[in-house]
């Protein structure tokens, strides 16, 4: 769900040329890394139990 909202936001901004594409990519990569970190943390927590 969050990803969809994020992409809609990207599309809007991209059409309006508000944000350069490189910046969008950086933001997207950062978001992905955050998601990965959260997943890893969850996995670690479930393993600890």
C-alpha positions as CSV (number, residue, x, y, z in Angstrom):
1,X,0.0,0.0,0.0
2,X,2.7,2.4,1.0
3,X,4.7,1.6,-2.1
4,X,1.7,2.4,-4.3
5,X,1.2,5.8,-2.7
6,X,4.9,6.4,-3.1
7,X,4.8,5.6,-6.8
8,X,1.7,7.8,-7.3
9,X,3.6,10.7,-5.6
10,X,6.6,10.0,-7.9
11,X,4.4,10.1,-11.0
12,X,2.8,13.4,-10.0
13,X,6.1,15.0,-9.3
14,X,7.7,13.5,-12.3
15,X,5.0,14.9,-14.6
16,X,5.4,18.4,-13.0
17,X,9.2,18.1,-13.3
18,X,9.5,19.2,-9.7
19,X,12.0,16.6,-8.7
20,X,14.9,15.4,-10.9
21,X,14.8,11.7,-11.7
22,X,18.2,11.0,-10.0
23,X,16.8,12.3,-6.7
24,X,13.7,10.1,-7.1
25,X,15.9,7.1,-7.6
26,X,18.0,8.0,-4.5
27,X,14.8,8.4,-2.5
28,X,13.4,5.1,-3.8
29,X,16.7,3.2,-3.0
30,X,16.7,4.7,0.5
31,X,13.1,3.5,1.0
32,X,13.9,0.1,-0.2
33,X,16.9,-0.2,2.2
34,X,14.7,0.9,5.1
35,X,12.2,-1.8,4.2
36,X,15.0,-4.4,4.0
37,X,16.3,-3.3,7.4
38,X,12.8,-3.6,8.9
39,X,12.4,-7.0,7.4
40,X,15.7,-8.2,8.7
41,X,14.9,-6.9,12.2
42,X,11.6,-8.7,12.2
43,X,13.3,-11.9,11.1
44,X,15.8,-11.6,13.9
45,X,13.1,-10.9,16.4
46,X,11.1,-14.0,15.3
47,X,14.3,-16.1,15.5
48,X,15.1,-15.0,19.0
49,X,11.7,-16.3,20.3
